[in-house]
Amino acid sequence: MNKQIFLNLPVADLPKAVSFYRALGYPLNPQFTGDSVACVVINETTFVMLGTHAKFREFTPKAVCDTTLAVEVLINLSCESRREVDDLVARAVAAGGTTHDTAEDFGFMYTHSFVDLDGHGWGLFHMSTLPTRP
């Protein structure tokens, strides 16, 4: 059985955040999308739940992190190719995101990253061989 991952990320402006992720090429799942939350489909097992700050606060007693001052989360996403890594970073920057580094080639792994509109860090990588379970 494949396990699914639903990442919950707080966003300041839901329509802008949805536009950002759609610009990366990711569709929405309308079944889990509404006025205060949107479900971005990364692949068949990975989903990003974008929620307004008010909606996000329904799931935790803690304050939403101010990502201009602190890191909330770093998400790493494997890609099918180096080209996909570069393409996603380019799309992210074109859609208003930022990058703070340059692509790195370690031989067995190629990496680059971007930060979305709400300061969530995304590390993208392509590995010639992905690690397997022991």
N, C-alpha and C positions, 0 to 999 in steps of 0.2 A: 504494500500500500504506500503510495506517495504521500508524504506529509506536505501540507501547505503552510506557507509562512505569510502572515498578514502583519506588515509593519505599520504601526500607527504613528503618524507624524502630525504635529500641530502646525497650522498655517494661518497667517494673518489675514490673507485675502483668498478665499476658496476659489472664486472664478479665475483669478490670476494664476494660482497654483495649478489648477486644472489645465489652463492654457499652456503653461510651461511643460507639464508632463505629456500633454498631447503633442506638443512641438517636438518632443523626443521620439515620437512615433508610438507611444503607448495608448491603447484604447481604454475606455472606462467600462466597468461592469455596471449597467444601469440598475440591476437588482440591489446593489449596495451603494447607490449614489442618490443623494437628496440635497436639501437646502444647506445642511451643515456638515456633510461628509461626502467624499467621492472615493470610489474604489478604482485605482489605477492597476491595470493588469500588466505586469512585467512579463510573465510567462505562465504556463499552466499550473505552476506551484507557488508562485511568488506574486504577492499583491501589496500595494501601498495604499493604506487608508489615510487619506488626507482629511483632517477634521479641523473645523474652526477652533480657536482657542477655547471657546465656551464648551463645545462638544468634547474636546480632548479632556477638559477639566472634570467631566462626568466620570472619567475612568481612573483618576488619580487625585489624591488629596494634595499633591505637591504642585508648586507653581510651574508654569511653562517656562522653560529656559529662555533667557535672552541670548540668542545666538550671536549677537554683536559683541557680547562680553565673554561667553563661555561656549565650549563645544557640548552639544547635546548628544550627538550620536555620529558615528562614522559607519557608513554602510558600504560593504564591498559587494560588487556584482560581477560575476564572471561573464565574459563575452565570448562569442564564437570565433572572433578573429581580432587581429590588431586593427584592422580597418573599422570594425564595429566600435572598438574603444575610441579611436580618433573621431569617428562620426558622431558618437554620443556626446563627447566633450564639445565638439564644434556646434552641435545642435543646442546644447545647454547654454553655451556662451551666447549664441545668436538669439536665444529666447530670454536672455536677461540674467542668466546665472553667471558665475565667475569660476575661474580656476586660479590656484595659487602656486601651481608647479608646472613642470614640463613632463612630457612623456619620458618614461624610463624603460630601457630594454636590459633585462637581466639574463638574456639568453633563453632560459626556460620560461620566463614570464615577462610580459609587456604590460606596463601600467600607466595610467593617467587618472586625473580626478576632476570633479567639478563640485561646486556648492550651489544648491538650488536657491530660489528666491527667499526662502525662509532660513537659510544658513545651515541646512542639513548637508553634511559632506558625503559625497558618493565617490568611492574608489572603484575604478573600473580596471579589470585585468583580463588578459588572455594568457593562459598557460598551455604549453605544448602538451602537457599531461596533467590532468587534474588529480589531486590526491584522492585516494579511495579509502573506504572504511576498513578498519582492522578486522 
